[in-house]
Amino acid sequence: MGLFFTLVFTLCAYLSPETLFGSLAQYHVEIVIAVLAMLGSLLAVGQYSVFRPVQAWAVLGLSMAVMLSFIFIGLKGETLDALLGILPNVMIYFMVAINFKKKSHLQLLILVLLFTAFFNIFEGLQAARMGDEDGKRIIMMQGANGAFARIQARTFLADPNDFGQMLIGLLPCLFFFWKKGSPPRNLFLVYLPAAVLLFGLYLTHSRGAMMAVLIVAVVAGRKKLGIVPSAIGAGLLFVGLTASGWSGGREVSAASGSDRTDAWGAGLELLKAHPLFGVGFGRFSEYYTITAHNTLVVCAAELGLFGFFCWMLFLFPTLRDCFVLSKPSLRQEDAEKHEEPGRPVYLPAKLGLSPAGAAHYGLGQTYLQFQGAAAETAALAGPPAMTGLPGYAGEFEDRPLPPAEIHRLAGVMLVSIAGFLAAGWFLSRAFTMTFFLIGGMIQALYRMGLAQEIAPPPLTMAFAAKRSVMLCMAGIAMMYVFLRLVNLMGK
C-alpha cells in the first residue's frame, strides 16, 4: 500500500494533479494520496526505526527551520503556509526510505520519474515546434544567433534550469536496469532512454546543466579511466557541447554570469543581516531582483545558519552512506578471489570500531575489524552466522541482492547526487523534492547493505553534527573567497 501510493504521489507531484485527474483535481486528490502514502508507510515500518538515521532528524529540523524563519521576521501568519510548502518535498524521503526494500521497487520509482521526464520533454518539444502561447512549456531567450526556445516542465520544475537539474539526477539512475552480458536489454532500457534524457537536457539549454554533465562524466569515469583522463575527457566534452549550441549562443564564463555572482553577494549580505533564521523560506527574491542561483546561498540566506546546518546534516550522512556503500569490502574481494561467492561475511575495510563498539551496534559475534592494507582480522568469539543489524535483517527480500550489485547501485547513486549537486551550484533549489527523493533512494540502498552487514553502522548524531558544522563554515567561506576573487578579476 505504502509503495503504491508513494509511486502515485511522486507521479502526481511531478506532473500536477490537473494533468493526472483533470476536473477531479479541484477536490485536492493529491492530499488524499499523500495521506494514504504516509499511512501506508507507517504500516510498512516494521522493525525499522524511522528516526535511526541522522537524516530523519535533519528533515524534522529543516521543517522547524522553515517555521522559525517566518516567526523571527514577524510573519507568524504565513508560518503554516510555509510549512505546507516544504512538507510534500521532505515527506518523500520517509516514503522512499521506508517502503522501497528491493531493487525492483527502486526500478519502479525510476520508471515513474522516467515517464514524467519523457512526458515533459515531448510537451516541450511540441511547444517549441508549434509555439506556446501561454508560455508554460517553453521560454524564449536571446542568444548570439538570435532567439531560441528553452523547454521546461510542470509544477515545481517549471523552469528550464530546474528541469535540467532533475534530468541530470535521473540520467545515472538508468543504470539500475543495466545487466552485464545483455546488449538488447541495455540498449532499450539504458542507452536509448539516456539518449532521450540527454536530448531533453539539450533542449533546456541550461548552462548549469551542461556543467553538471561534465561533473557526471568525471565522477562516472574516475574508476575505470582515472581522475586525470576523465577530467581531460570532460574538457573535450565541454568543447563539443559548446560547439553544438547547448547554451543557445550564450557565453559560458564568469563574466556572463555576473548577475548570478551579484545575487550570491546579496545572499551573503542577507545572511549577515539575519544570521540565525534567515529572511524566510522562499523569500529571497523579495530582497533581490533574481533568486540566488546557488543552493548554498539560498539555503543560508532564507533559513539562516540553523536551517543551513539542518540541510547540511541531511546531505553529509547521505553522501557518506552512499560513498562507503559504493566501495567493495576487502573481505568481499577476498571471498571472490577464492571462489566463495556464498560466503556471508562482507564488511567494509577500516570501519574503525572496537569489539565493544561492534556489540553496541548489534554486530555481535560476527564483526570483523580490518586494520590497514594488510587487512588483519580479529574475529570475536562465537559462531560465524550472520544476524544483521537489529531492525534491518529479515525485512528485505528472501533472496537479497549480491553484495557486488549493492555496491554497484550505490556507485550509480553517487554519480546521480554528484550531478544533482553540481547543477545546484548554479541553481537555488535547495529544498526541491528531487533532492530528498535521491536521499531516500540512497537510504533504501544503505538499509539493504546494513541488512547484509556490508555497510558500516549509521553515523552517530554527534559525529554528523560536528562534520556538518564544519561543512557549513567551509561552504560560507568558499562562497566569500570565490566572490572576492571574482571582484578582484573585475568579473
C-alpha positions as CSV (number, residue, x, y, z in Angstrom):
1,M,0.0,0.0,0.0
2,G,2.7,2.5,1.0
3,L,4.8,1.6,-2.0
4,F,1.9,2.0,-4.5
5,F,0.7,5.3,-3.1
6,T,4.3,6.7,-2.9
7,L,4.6,6.0,-6.6
8,V,1.3,7.7,-7.3
9,F,2.3,10.6,-5.1
10,T,5.5,11.0,-7.0
11,L,3.7,10.9,-10.3
12,C,1.2,13.5,-9.1
13,A,3.9,15.8,-7.8
14,Y,6.0,15.8,-11.0
15,L,3.0,16.0,-13.4
16,S,0.5,18.0,-11.4
17,P,-2.9,16.8,-10.2
18,E,-4.6,18.6,-13.1
19,T,-2.6,16.6,-15.6
20,L,-3.5,13.3,-13.9
21,F,-7.0,13.8,-12.6
22,G,-8.4,16.6,-14.8
23,S,-11.5,18.1,-13.2
24,L,-11.2,15.9,-10.1
25,A,-8.1,17.9,-9.1
26,Q,-10.4,20.5,-7.6
27,Y,-11.2,18.1,-4.8
28,H,-7.5,18.0,-3.8
29,V,-6.9,14.4,-4.7
30,E,-3.2,14.9,-4.1
31,I,-3.8,15.4,-0.4
32,V,-5.7,12.2,-0.1
33,I,-2.9,10.4,-2.0
34,A,-0.3,11.9,0.3
35,V,-2.2,10.8,3.4
36,L,-2.6,7.3,2.1
37,A,1.1,7.2,1.2
38,M,2.1,8.2,4.7
39,L,-0.4,5.8,6.4
40,G,0.9,3.0,4.2
41,S,4.5,4.0,5.1
42,L,3.7,3.8,8.8
43,L,2.2,0.3,8.3
44,A,5.4,-0.7,6.4
45,V,7.8,0.4,9.1
46,G,8.1,-2.9,10.8
47,Q,11.2,-3.3,13.0
48,Y,12.9,-0.4,11.2
49,S,13.4,2.7,13.4
50,V,12.3,5.7,11.3
51,F,14.5,8.0,13.3
52,R,17.6,5.9,13.5
53,P,19.2,7.7,10.6
54,V,20.6,11.2,11.2
55,Q,18.8,12.3,8.0
56,A,15.4,11.8,9.6
57,W,16.2,14.3,12.4
58,A,17.7,16.6,9.8
59,V,14.4,16.6,7.9
60,L,12.5,17.5,11.0
61,G,15.0,20.2,11.9
62,L,14.7,21.6,8.4
63,S,10.9,21.8,8.7
64,M,11.3,23.6,12.0
65,A,13.8,26.0,10.4
66,V,11.2,26.9,7.8
67,M,8.7,27.8,10.5
68,L,11.2,29.7,12.6
69,S,12.3,31.7,9.5
70,F,8.9,33.3,9.3
71,I,8.3,33.6,13.1
72,F,11.5,35.6,13.6
73,I,10.9,38.1,10.8
74,G,7.4,38.8,12.2
75,L,5.3,36.9,9.6
76,K,3.7,34.4,12.0
77,G,0.5,34.3,9.9
78,E,2.4,32.8,7.0
79,T,4.2,30.1,9.0
80,L,1.6,27.3,8.3
81,D,1.6,28.1,4.5
82,A,5.5,27.9,4.5
83,L,5.4,24.5,6.4
84,L,2.8,23.1,3.9
85,G,5.1,24.3,1.1
86,I,8.1,22.2,2.2
87,L,6.3,19.2,3.8
88,P,5.5,17.4,0.5
89,N,9.2,17.7,-0.5
90,V,10.6,16.3,2.7
91,M,7.9,13.6,3.2
92,I,9.2,11.8,0.1
93,Y,12.4,10.9,1.9
94,F,10.5,9.0,4.5
95,M,8.2,7.4,2.0
96,V,11.0,6.1,-0.2
97,A,13.3,5.1,2.7
98,I,10.6,3.1,4.4
99,N,8.7,1.4,1.5
100,F,11.4,0.7,-1.0
101,K,13.1,-2.6,0.1
102,K,14.1,-4.2,-3.2
103,K,15.9,-3.2,-6.3
104,S,12.7,-3.8,-8.2
105,H,11.0,-1.2,-6.0
106,L,13.6,1.4,-6.9
107,Q,13.3,0.5,-10.5
108,L,9.6,1.2,-10.4
109,L,10.3,4.6,-8.9
110,I,12.9,5.3,-11.7
111,L,10.3,4.3,-14.3
112,V,7.8,6.8,-12.8
113,L,10.4,9.5,-13.0
114,L,11.4,8.5,-16.5
115,F,7.8,8.7,-17.6
116,T,7.4,12.2,-16.2
117,A,10.7,13.2,-17.9
118,F,9.6,11.8,-21.3
119,F,6.2,13.4,-21.0
120,N,7.7,16.9,-20.3
121,I,10.3,16.6,-23.0
122,F,7.7,15.6,-25.5
123,E,5.4,18.5,-24.5
124,G,8.3,20.9,-24.6
125,L,9.5,19.8,-28.0
126,Q,5.9,20.1,-29.4
127,A,5.6,23.6,-27.9
128,A,9.0,24.6,-29.4
129,R,7.8,23.5,-32.8
130,M,4.3,24.7,-32.8
131,G,4.6,27.7,-30.4
132,D,3.5,28.1,-26.8
133,E,1.0,30.9,-26.5
134,D,0.7,30.7,-22.7
135,G,4.4,30.3,-22.1
136,K,4.0,27.3,-19.8
137,R,6.1,24.8,-21.8
138,I,8.9,27.0,-23.2
139,I,10.5,30.3,-22.6
140,M,12.1,32.4,-25.3
141,M,15.5,33.9,-24.9
142,Q,18.0,35.9,-26.9
143,G,21.4,34.4,-27.8
144,A,24.3,35.4,-30.1
145,N,22.5,33.8,-33.0
146,G,19.0,35.2,-32.3
147,A,16.0,34.0,-30.3
148,F,15.8,30.4,-29.1
149,A,13.4,28.3,-27.1
150,R,14.1,26.5,-23.8
151,I,11.8,23.8,-22.6
152,Q,10.6,23.5,-19.1
153,A,8.4,21.0,-17.1
154,R,5.3,21.3,-15.0
155,T,4.8,22.0,-11.3
156,F,8.0,22.8,-9.3
157,L,10.1,22.1,-12.4
158,A,8.5,25.0,-14.4
159,D,11.9,26.4,-15.2
160,P,14.5,25.1,-17.8
161,N,17.3,25.1,-15.2
162,D,15.2,23.2,-12.6
163,F,14.1,20.7,-15.2
164,G,17.7,20.2,-16.4
165,Q,18.8,19.5,-12.8
166,M,16.1,16.8,-12.4
167,L,17.2,15.2,-15.7
168,I,20.8,15.2,-14.5
169,G,19.9,13.4,-11.3
170,L,17.8,10.8,-13.2
171,L,20.3,10.1,-16.0
172,P,22.7,7.8,-14.0
173,C,19.7,6.0,-12.4
174,L,19.0,4.3,-15.7
175,F,21.9,2.0,-14.9
176,F,19.6,0.3,-12.3
177,F,18.4,-1.6,-15.4
178,W,21.8,-2.4,-16.8
179,K,22.8,-6.0,-16.9
180,K,26.1,-7.5,-17.9
181,G,26.1,-9.6,-21.0
182,S,22.6,-8.4,-22.1
183,P,23.2,-5.9,-25.0
184,P,19.5,-5.8,-26.2
185,R,18.2,-5.1,-22.7
186,N,20.9,-2.4,-22.1
187,L,20.1,-0.8,-25.4
188,F,16.4,-0.4,-24.8
189,L,16.4,0.1,-21.0
190,V,19.5,2.2,-20.6
191,Y,21.2,3.6,-23.7
192,L,18.1,4.7,-25.7
193,P,16.4,6.3,-22.7
194,A,19.7,8.0,-21.8
195,A,19.8,9.5,-25.3
196,V,16.3,10.9,-24.8
197,L,17.2,12.4,-21.5
198,L,20.4,14.0,-23.0
199,F,18.3,15.4,-25.8
200,G,15.9,16.8,-23.2
201,L,18.9,18.4,-21.4
202,Y,20.0,19.9,-24.6
203,L,16.5,21.4,-25.2
204,T,16.7,23.1,-21.8
205,H,19.8,25.0,-23.0
206,S,20.8,25.2,-19.3
207,R,24.4,26.2,-18.9
208,G,24.3,24.9,-15.3
209,A,23.1,21.5,-16.6
210,M,25.9,21.5,-19.1
211,M,28.5,21.9,-16.4
212,A,26.8,19.2,-14.4
213,V,27.1,16.8,-17.3
214,L,30.8,17.3,-17.2
215,I,30.9,16.6,-13.5
216,V,28.9,13.4,-14.1
217,A,31.3,12.4,-16.8
218,V,34.3,12.8,-14.4
219,V,32.6,11.0,-11.4
220,A,31.3,8.2,-13.6
221,G,34.7,7.6,-15.3
222,R,37.0,8.1,-12.4
223,K,37.2,4.3,-11.5
224,K,37.9,2.9,-14.9
225,L,39.8,5.8,-16.5
226,G,41.2,7.7,-13.5
227,I,40.6,11.3,-12.5
228,V,43.0,12.9,-14.9
229,P,41.8,11.1,-18.1
230,S,38.2,11.7,-17.0
231,A,38.9,15.4,-16.5
232,I,40.6,15.6,-19.9
233,G,37.6,13.8,-21.5
234,A,35.2,16.3,-19.7
235,G,37.2,19.2,-21.2
236,L,36.8,17.7,-24.7
237,L,33.1,17.2,-24.0
238,F,32.8,20.8,-22.9
239,V,34.2,21.9,-26.3
240,G,31.8,19.6,-28.1
241,L,28.7,20.7,-26.2
242,T,29.6,24.3,-26.7
243,A,30.1,23.8,-30.4
244,S,26.7,22.0,-30.6
245,G,24.9,25.2,-29.4
246,W,24.0,23.7,-26.0
247,S,24.0,27.2,-24.3
248,G,21.9,28.7,-27.1
249,G,24.7,31.0,-28.2
250,R,25.2,32.5,-24.7
251,E,28.7,32.7,-23.3
252,V,29.7,30.3,-20.6
253,S,32.1,32.3,-18.4
254,A,32.3,34.2,-15.1
255,A,31.6,37.5,-16.9
256,S,28.4,36.2,-18.5
257,G,27.3,35.1,-15.0
258,S,27.9,38.4,-13.3
259,D,24.2,38.7,-12.4
260,R,24.4,35.4,-10.5
261,T,27.6,36.3,-8.6
262,D,25.9,39.6,-7.7
263,A,23.0,37.6,-6.3
264,W,25.4,35.4,-4.4
265,G,26.9,38.5,-2.8
266,A,23.4,39.8,-1.9
267,G,22.7,36.4,-0.3
268,L,25.7,36.6,1.9
269,E,24.6,40.1,2.9
270,L,21.1,38.8,3.8
271,L,22.8,36.0,5.9
272,K,24.8,38.7,7.7
273,A,21.7,40.7,8.4
274,H,19.6,37.7,9.5
275,P,22.2,35.1,10.7
276,L,20.2,32.7,12.8
277,F,16.9,32.0,10.9
278,G,17.2,33.9,7.6
279,V,14.8,36.1,5.7
280,G,12.1,33.4,5.3
281,F,11.6,30.3,3.2
282,G,11.1,31.2,-0.4
283,R,11.5,34.9,0.1
284,F,15.0,35.6,-1.4
285,S,13.5,37.1,-4.5
286,E,11.7,39.7,-2.3
287,Y,15.0,41.1,-1.3
288,Y,16.8,40.9,-4.7
289,T,15.8,41.1,-8.3
290,I,16.6,37.5,-9.1
291,T,16.9,34.4,-7.0
292,A,20.3,33.4,-5.7
293,H,21.1,30.8,-8.4
294,N,23.1,28.8,-5.9
295,T,21.9,26.1,-3.5
296,L,24.2,27.0,-0.6
297,V,23.5,30.7,-0.8
298,V,19.7,30.4,-1.0
299,C,19.6,27.9,1.9
300,A,21.7,30.1,4.2
301,A,20.0,33.3,3.3
302,E,16.4,32.0,3.6
303,L,16.8,29.8,6.6
304,G,19.9,31.2,8.3
305,L,22.6,29.2,10.0
306,F,20.2,26.9,11.8
307,G,18.4,25.9,8.5
308,F,21.7,25.7,6.7
309,F,23.0,23.3,9.4
310,C,19.9,21.1,9.1
311,W,20.3,21.0,5.3
312,M,23.9,20.0,5.6
313,L,23.0,17.5,8.3
314,F,20.9,15.8,5.7
315,L,23.4,16.0,2.9
316,F,26.6,14.9,4.8
317,P,25.3,11.5,6.1
318,T,23.6,10.8,2.7
319,L,26.9,11.4,0.9
320,R,28.9,9.3,3.4
321,D,26.4,6.4,3.3
322,C,26.4,6.4,-0.5
323,F,30.2,6.6,-0.7
324,V,31.1,3.9,1.8
325,L,28.5,1.6,0.3
326,S,29.8,2.1,-3.2
327,K,33.2,0.6,-2.2
328,P,33.5,-3.2,-2.1
329,S,35.0,-4.5,1.1
330,L,38.3,-6.3,1.4
331,R,36.5,-9.3,2.7
332,Q,34.3,-9.5,-0.3
333,E,37.2,-9.2,-2.7
334,D,39.0,-12.0,-0.8
335,A,35.9,-14.2,-1.0
336,E,35.5,-13.6,-4.7
337,K,39.2,-14.3,-5.3
338,H,38.9,-17.7,-3.7
339,E,35.6,-18.5,-5.4
340,E,33.5,-18.3,-2.3
341,P,30.5,-16.2,-3.6
342,G,28.2,-17.7,-0.9
343,R,30.4,-16.6,2.0
344,P,28.2,-14.3,4.1
345,V,30.9,-12.2,5.9
346,Y,31.3,-9.0,3.9
347,L,32.4,-6.0,5.9
348,P,34.0,-2.7,4.6
349,A,37.6,-2.1,5.5
350,K,38.6,0.4,8.2
351,L,35.3,0.7,9.9
352,G,37.2,1.8,13.0
353,L,35.0,0.0,15.5
354,S,36.3,-1.8,18.5
355,P,34.7,-5.1,19.6
356,A,32.7,-3.1,22.2
357,G,31.6,-0.7,19.5
358,A,30.6,-3.6,17.3
359,A,28.5,-5.0,20.1
360,H,26.9,-1.6,20.6
361,Y,25.7,-1.5,17.0
362,G,24.4,-5.0,17.1
363,L,27.1,-6.6,15.0
364,G,27.6,-9.0,17.9
365,Q,29.8,-12.1,17.4
366,T,30.2,-11.7,13.7
367,Y,32.1,-8.5,13.5
368,L,35.5,-8.4,11.8
369,Q,37.7,-5.4,12.2
370,F,40.1,-4.7,9.4
371,Q,43.4,-3.0,10.1
372,G,45.2,-1.2,7.2
373,A,46.1,-2.6,3.8
374,A,47.2,-5.9,5.4
375,A,43.5,-6.5,6.4
376,E,44.5,-8.3,9.6
377,T,41.3,-9.5,11.1
378,A,40.3,-10.3,14.7
379,A,37.2,-12.4,14.9
380,L,35.1,-12.1,18.0
381,A,34.3,-15.4,19.8
382,G,31.2,-17.1,18.7
383,P,29.6,-18.8,15.7
384,P,30.0,-17.2,12.3
385,A,26.4,-16.9,11.5
386,M,25.3,-13.5,10.2
387,T,22.3,-12.0,12.0
388,G,22.4,-8.5,10.6
389,L,21.8,-5.2,12.3
390,P,18.7,-5.1,14.6
391,G,15.7,-3.8,12.6
392,Y,17.3,-4.5,9.2
393,A,17.8,-8.2,8.8
394,G,14.8,-10.2,7.8
395,E,12.8,-7.3,6.5
396,F,14.1,-7.5,2.9
397,E,13.6,-10.0,0.1
398,D,14.3,-13.6,0.8
399,R,16.9,-13.7,-1.9
400,P,18.8,-10.5,-1.4
401,L,20.9,-8.7,-4.0
402,P,24.5,-9.9,-4.2
403,P,26.8,-7.6,-2.3
404,A,28.6,-6.6,-5.6
405,E,25.3,-5.4,-7.0
406,I,24.5,-3.3,-4.0
407,H,27.9,-1.7,-4.3
408,R,27.4,-1.0,-8.0
409,L,24.0,0.6,-7.4
410,A,25.4,2.7,-4.6
411,G,28.0,3.9,-7.1
412,V,25.2,4.8,-9.6
413,M,23.5,6.9,-6.9
414,L,26.8,8.6,-6.1
415,V,27.0,9.8,-9.7
416,S,23.4,10.8,-9.5
417,I,23.7,13.0,-6.4
418,A,27.1,14.4,-7.6
419,G,25.4,15.6,-10.8
420,F,22.5,17.0,-9.0
421,L,24.7,18.9,-6.6
422,A,26.9,20.2,-9.4
423,A,23.9,21.7,-11.1
424,G,22.8,23.1,-7.7
425,W,26.0,25.3,-7.7
426,F,24.2,27.3,-10.4
427,L,20.7,26.9,-9.2
428,S,18.8,27.8,-6.0
429,R,16.8,24.6,-5.5
430,A,18.0,23.6,-2.0
431,F,14.6,22.3,-1.0
432,T,13.3,20.7,-4.1
433,M,11.6,17.3,-3.9
434,T,14.2,15.6,-6.2
435,F,16.9,16.3,-3.6
436,F,15.0,14.4,-0.8
437,L,13.9,11.7,-3.2
438,I,17.5,10.9,-4.1
439,G,18.3,10.9,-0.4
440,G,15.5,8.4,0.2
441,M,16.8,6.1,-2.6
442,I,20.3,6.2,-1.1
443,Q,18.9,5.4,2.4
444,A,16.9,2.5,0.9
445,L,20.1,1.0,-0.6
446,Y,22.0,1.7,2.6
447,R,19.4,-0.3,4.5
448,M,19.9,-3.2,2.1
449,G,23.6,-3.0,2.8
450,L,23.1,-2.9,6.6
451,A,20.8,-6.0,6.4
452,Q,23.7,-8.0,4.9
453,E,26.3,-6.3,7.0
454,I,28.2,-4.9,4.0
455,A,27.9,-1.4,5.2
456,P,29.2,0.3,8.3
457,P,26.8,1.3,11.1
458,P,24.9,4.6,10.7
459,L,26.7,7.8,11.8
460,T,26.1,9.0,15.3
461,M,24.3,12.3,15.7
462,A,27.3,13.8,17.5
463,F,29.8,12.9,14.7
464,A,27.4,14.0,11.9
465,A,26.6,17.3,13.7
466,K,30.3,18.2,14.1
467,R,31.1,17.5,10.5
468,S,28.0,19.4,9.3
469,V,29.0,22.5,11.3
470,M,32.5,22.3,9.7
471,L,30.9,21.9,6.2
472,C,28.6,24.9,6.8
473,M,31.6,27.1,7.8
474,A,33.6,25.8,4.8
475,G,30.7,26.4,2.4
476,I,30.2,30.0,3.5
477,A,33.9,30.7,3.5
478,M,34.2,29.2,0.0
479,M,31.5,31.4,-1.3
480,Y,33.1,34.5,0.2
481,V,36.5,33.7,-1.2
482,F,35.1,33.0,-4.6
483,L,33.2,36.3,-4.7
484,R,36.4,38.1,-3.6
485,L,38.3,36.5,-6.4
486,V,35.6,37.4,-8.9
487,N,35.7,41.0,-7.8
488,L,39.5,41.2,-8.0
489,M,39.3,39.9,-11.5
490,G,36.8,42.6,-12.4
491,K,34.2,39.9,-13.2
